[in-house]
Amino acid sequence: MFQIKRPPAAMAAIALCAAAAMSAHAQGKEPVKVGLVSTKTGVWAEMGEEVFRAVRFAIDEANAQGGVDGRKVEVAEGDDEGTPEAGRRVAEKLAREGHNLLIGAIPSSISLAIAQNLDRWDAAYFIVASKSDKLTGDTCRPRSFRTNHSDAMDIAMINEWTRNIPGENFAVVGADYVWGRDSGGAFKKAMEARGKKVPLSLFVPLGTKDYAPYIAQLQAANVDAIWVAIPGRDAIAFVKQAAEFGLLAKTPLIGHALLSNFILNATGKALANTPGNLGYAPDIDSARNKAFVAAWKARFNRVPTDTEGQAYNGAQVLFEGVRLAASVKPADVSKALRGAQFDTVYGSVTMRAADNQLLLPNYVGRAKLVDGQVTPVIEQTFPASLTPPPSPLCKM
């Protein structure tokens, strides 16, 4: 058999023609218009920066591969300023301008504000970081999809993990808003159901600068460990002051979303050896995650953070909805995703039809010193089957 050998110039021309053909095909279909809403200012600014970076990366990657379902992906961005009102306002603006596949808000309060307006805006929304059970409970919406772990999923996992944690008395310190209160309340309920005691629960206003009064109460409580559910910059301030006042030397913390990379990076070695849940880690053992981590390292010369991994996964779920629907209409995408099974960085997963919760494995990790830097490392993996059943309050 003869093999035709083409000179390099001819090969380059063929590659250009192929790329042009793919581009023309993508241009022949209605584009995927993403409305990226996250925080550029305020308590969640660091997490917001990571969400923006990861979703942009996913979009660039998709377009470099010929688009999604042969469609170019376009994005418009908005700063939710860390408040529900600003989040609702900017999401509505993006949706009404045609970027009605929304993604990216961090706090549950903003996600709740967005989700309840989706039908009115003719939009769909992909939650990548908000954990409140209300989002898949009494305020669930057919066009709202959670692609990260819920509070209930975290607590179910924590219940299994904490069976071997010594101690009988615990305290809670959480942020005084939906996620912080839901997290702290769920932990208290779970511990008391096991015969443990939680004599002190403190809920601190967002934006608190001086944690001394709260740290004093935690020290006086003389508990065996402290459940911490404080987000973003507030968590950094709390950890730094808790270390300065000697709380961490005496009482270990259990972190709910505390082992975020930017928090660990900002607090030196204060959280070394602290256990907690991990929403994502680059050492998740799946083929798709290995490919993602390799591509990310090639571009940024580092592995993705937990927030970046979760945001990237959310964008992939959005793209999967477009592929399954062969449409960019939010109603079609939403219908196609409900009950669907597909591959992700977490492995093969299912979008539960009853409440639009992505059923994911969950992880407990520990902040360990790796090459002189405190880094979250997976210690235990819990199967997606541990996910609690859907809330009866969710009426799709």
C-alpha positions in Angstrom: 0.0 0.0 0.0 1.3 3.4 -1.0 1.3 6.2 1.6 0.9 9.8 0.3 3.5 12.1 1.9 2.6 15.8 2.0 5.1 18.5 2.6 4.8 20.6 5.8 3.2 23.5 3.9 0.5 21.3 2.6 -0.2 19.8 6.1 -0.4 23.3 7.5 -2.9 24.3 4.8 -5.0 21.2 5.5 -5.0 22.0 9.3 -6.1 25.6 8.5 -8.9 24.4 6.3 -10.1 21.9 9.0 -10.0 24.7 11.6 -11.9 27.0 9.3 -14.5 24.3 8.6 -15.0 23.8 12.4 -15.3 27.5 12.9 -17.8 27.9 10.0 -19.8 25.0 11.5 -19.8 26.7 14.9 -20.8 30.0 13.4 -23.7 28.3 11.6 -25.4 27.6 14.9 -26.7 29.8 17.6 -23.9 30.5 20.1 -23.9 29.4 23.7 -24.3 32.6 25.7 -23.0 32.3 29.2 -23.8 34.9 31.9 -21.0 34.7 34.4 -22.1 36.3 37.7 -19.7 36.2 40.6 -17.9 38.5 43.1 -15.2 40.9 42.3 -15.5 43.0 45.4 -16.2 42.2 49.1 -16.0 39.1 51.3 -15.9 36.6 48.5 -13.6 38.5 46.1 -10.8 35.9 46.2 -13.2 33.0 45.6 -14.9 35.1 42.9 -11.6 35.7 41.1 -11.1 31.9 41.0 -14.6 31.3 39.7 -14.1 33.8 36.9 -10.7 32.3 36.0 -12.1 28.7 35.9 -15.2 29.4 33.8 -13.2 31.5 31.4 -10.7 28.6 31.1 -13.5 26.1 30.4 -14.9 28.4 27.7 -11.5 28.9 26.1 -10.9 25.2 26.2 -14.3 24.5 24.6 -13.9 27.0 21.8 -10.4 25.7 21.1 -12.0 22.3 20.5 -14.6 23.6 18.1 -17.2 24.8 20.6 -20.0 23.0 22.3 -22.3 21.0 20.0 -20.6 22.9 17.2 -21.5 26.2 18.8 -19.1 29.0 19.8 -19.3 29.9 23.5 -19.6 33.5 24.3 -19.5 35.1 27.8 -20.6 38.3 29.5 -19.6 39.0 33.1 -21.1 40.8 36.0 -20.0 41.7 39.6 -22.6 40.6 42.1 -20.7 42.7 44.7 -21.4 39.9 47.3 -25.0 41.0 47.9 -28.3 39.4 46.8 -29.7 42.7 45.4 -26.7 43.3 43.2 -26.5 39.7 42.2 -30.2 39.6 41.2 -29.8 42.9 39.3 -26.7 41.9 37.3 -28.0 38.4 36.6 -31.3 39.9 35.2 -29.3 42.3 33.0 -27.2 39.5 31.5 -30.2 37.2 31.0 -32.3 39.9 29.3 -29.4 40.8 27.0 -29.3 37.1 25.9 -26.7 35.6 28.1 -29.3 33.5 29.9 -27.3 30.4 30.8 -26.2 31.8 34.2 -23.4 30.5 36.4 -21.0 31.5 39.2 -22.4 33.1 42.3 -20.8 32.0 45.6 -23.0 32.8 48.6 -26.3 31.0 48.9 -28.2 34.2 49.5 -27.3 35.4 45.9 -28.1 32.0 44.4 -31.5 32.1 46.1 -32.1 35.5 44.7 -31.2 34.4 41.2 -33.0 31.1 41.2 -36.4 32.4 42.0 -36.5 34.7 38.9 -35.4 32.2 36.2 -38.7 31.6 34.6 -39.4 35.4 34.4 -36.0 36.0 32.8 -36.2 32.9 30.6 -32.9 31.7 32.0 -31.2 28.7 33.6 -28.7 28.8 36.4 -25.8 26.6 37.4 -24.7 26.7 41.1 -21.0 26.1 41.6 -20.4 27.0 45.2 -23.6 27.8 47.2 -24.4 25.0 49.7 -27.7 25.9 51.4 -30.2 23.1 51.4 -32.9 25.6 50.6 -31.7 25.7 47.0 -32.7 22.0 46.5 -35.4 22.2 49.1 -38.4 24.5 49.5 -37.0 27.0 47.0 -35.9 24.5 44.3 -36.6 25.5 40.7 -36.7 23.4 37.5 -34.2 25.6 35.8 -31.7 25.8 38.7 -29.0 23.1 38.9 -26.5 22.6 41.8 -23.2 21.1 40.5 -21.4 21.2 43.9 -22.1 19.6 47.3 -25.0 20.7 49.4 -24.9 21.2 53.2 -26.8 18.0 53.6 -24.3 16.1 51.5 -21.5 17.5 53.5 -23.2 16.7 56.8 -24.0 13.2 55.7 -20.3 12.7 55.0 -19.2 14.4 58.1 -21.5 12.1 60.2 -19.6 9.1 58.9 -16.2 10.6 59.2 -16.7 12.0 62.8 -17.5 8.6 64.2 -13.9 8.2 65.1 -13.2 11.8 66.2 -12.6 11.9 70.0 -14.5 14.2 72.2 -17.9 14.8 73.6 -18.3 18.6 73.6 -18.2 20.9 70.5 -18.8 24.5 69.7 -20.0 26.2 66.5 -18.8 29.5 65.0 -20.5 30.4 61.8 -21.3 33.4 59.6 -24.6 35.0 60.3 -26.3 34.3 57.0 -28.1 31.4 55.2 -25.1 29.1 54.7 -23.4 29.7 58.0 -26.6 29.2 60.0 -27.6 26.1 58.0 -24.2 24.6 58.4 -23.9 25.3 62.1 -27.4 24.1 62.8 -27.0 20.9 60.8 -23.7 20.1 62.7 -25.3 20.7 66.1 -28.3 18.5 65.2 -26.1 15.7 63.9 -23.8 15.8 67.0 -26.7 15.9 69.5 -28.4 12.9 67.7 -25.2 10.9 68.5 -25.4 11.9 72.2 -22.7 14.6 71.9 -23.1 18.1 73.3 -22.9 21.5 71.5 -23.3 24.0 74.3 -22.2 27.0 72.3 -23.2 28.3 68.9 -22.0 31.7 67.8 -23.1 33.5 64.5 -20.9 36.4 63.5 -22.0 39.2 61.1 -20.4 39.2 57.7 -17.5 41.6 57.4 -16.5 41.3 61.1 -13.0 42.6 61.7 -12.6 41.9 65.4 -13.2 38.3 66.5 -11.8 38.8 70.0 -15.1 38.7 71.8 -16.1 35.5 70.0 -12.7 33.9 70.5 -13.0 34.6 74.3 -16.3 32.8 74.4 -14.9 29.8 72.5 -11.9 29.6 74.9 -14.2 29.8 77.9 -16.4 27.0 76.6 -13.5 24.6 76.9 -14.8 22.3 74.1 -13.0 19.4 72.4 -13.3 20.9 68.9 -14.9 23.8 67.1 -17.0 23.6 63.9 -16.1 26.6 61.7 -18.4 27.8 58.9 -17.1 31.2 58.0 -16.4 32.2 54.4 -13.8 34.1 52.4 -11.9 37.0 53.9 -13.8 36.6 57.2 -12.4 33.1 57.6 -8.9 34.5 57.1 -9.4 37.1 59.8 -10.9 34.6 62.2 -8.1 32.1 61.8 -5.3 34.7 62.2 -6.8 36.1 65.3 -7.6 32.6 66.8 -3.9 31.8 66.3 -2.8 35.1 67.9 -5.0 34.6 71.0 -3.9 31.0 71.5 -7.2 29.3 70.7 -5.7 27.0 68.0 -2.9 25.8 70.3 -5.5 24.4 72.6 -8.7 23.6 70.6 -8.7 22.0 67.1 -10.9 23.3 64.4 -13.1 21.2 62.0 -13.5 23.1 58.8 -16.6 23.4 56.6 -15.2 25.0 53.4 -12.3 26.2 55.6 -9.6 24.3 53.7 -9.9 26.6 50.6 -6.5 27.2 49.1 -6.7 31.0 49.3 -7.5 30.7 53.1 -4.6 28.3 53.6 -2.2 30.5 51.6 -3.2 33.6 53.6 -2.9 32.1 57.1 0.6 30.6 57.0 0.8 27.4 58.9 -2.0 28.2 61.3 -4.3 25.6 59.8 -1.7 22.9 59.4 -3.2 19.5 60.3 -6.7 20.9 60.4 -9.3 18.4 58.9 -12.3 19.4 56.9 -14.4 18.8 53.8 -13.1 19.3 50.4 -15.4 20.2 47.5 -12.7 19.4 45.0 -9.0 18.4 45.0 -6.6 18.0 42.1 -5.8 14.4 43.3 -9.3 13.1 42.5 -8.6 9.9 40.6 -10.5 10.2 37.3 -9.3 10.4 33.7 -11.2 13.6 33.1 -9.8 15.3 36.2 -6.2 14.2 35.3 -6.7 15.8 31.8 -8.1 19.0 33.4 -5.2 19.3 35.9 -2.6 18.7 33.2 -4.2 21.4 31.0 -4.5 23.8 33.9 -0.8 23.3 34.9 0.3 23.9 31.3 -1.5 27.3 31.3 -1.0 28.5 34.9 2.0 26.5 36.1 0.2 25.2 39.1 -2.7 22.9 40.0 -6.3 24.2 40.2 -7.7 25.3 43.6 -10.8 23.7 45.1 -13.0 26.7 44.0 -11.5 26.6 40.5 -12.2 22.9 40.2 -15.8 23.3 41.3 -16.4 26.2 38.9 -14.8 24.3 36.0 -17.0 21.4 36.7 -20.1 23.6 36.8 -19.2 25.0 33.3 -18.8 21.4 32.0 -22.3 20.5 33.3 -23.7 23.6 31.5 -22.0 22.5 28.3 -23.3 18.9 28.8 -26.8 20.3 29.0 -26.4 22.1 25.6 -25.0 18.9 24.0 -27.8 16.7 25.3 -30.5 19.2 24.3 -28.8 20.2 21.0 -30.1 23.6 21.9 -29.1 26.7 23.8 -32.7 27.5 25.0 -32.7 27.4 28.8 -36.0 25.4 28.9 -34.5 22.7 26.5 -31.2 22.6 28.4 -33.0 22.2 31.7 -35.2 19.4 30.4 -32.3 17.5 28.9 -30.2 17.6 32.1 -32.8 16.4 34.6 -32.0 12.8 35.4 -29.0 12.7 33.0 -25.9 10.7 33.6 -22.6 11.9 32.3 -18.8 12.1 32.8 -17.2 14.8 34.9 -13.9 15.5 36.8 -15.5 13.6 39.6 -16.2 10.5 37.4 -19.5 9.4 36.1 -22.3 11.3 37.9 -26.1 11.7 37.8 -28.2 14.9 37.9 -31.0 13.9 40.2 -34.3 14.6 38.6 -36.2 15.2 41.8 -34.3 18.3 42.8 -31.5 19.0 40.2 -28.7 18.1 42.6 -25.6 16.6 41.0 -24.8 13.4 42.9 -21.1 13.5 43.7 -18.6 11.6 45.7 -17.5 13.6 48.7 -14.1 14.1 50.4 -12.5 14.7 53.8 -9.1 16.1 53.6 -6.4 17.6 55.9 -4.2 20.6 55.5 -0.8 19.2 55.3 2.7 20.6 54.8 3.7 19.8 51.2 7.0 21.2 50.0 6.9 23.8 52.8 3.3 24.9 51.9 0.1 24.1 53.7 -2.0 22.2 51.1 -5.4 20.3 51.3 -4.9 16.6 50.6 -7.7 14.0 50.3 -7.7 11.5 53.2 -11.0 9.8 52.6 -13.5 9.5 49.8 -17.2 8.8 50.4 -19.5 7.6 47.6 -22.3 9.6 46.0 -24.7 7.0 47.4 -24.2 8.7 50.8 -26.2 11.7 49.5 -29.4 12.1 51.5 -32.7 11.7 49.6 -34.3 14.7 48.1 -36.2 17.0 50.3 -40.0 16.5 50.2 -40.3 20.3 50.2 -38.9 20.4 46.7 -41.7 20.6 44.2 -40.5 20.8 40.6 
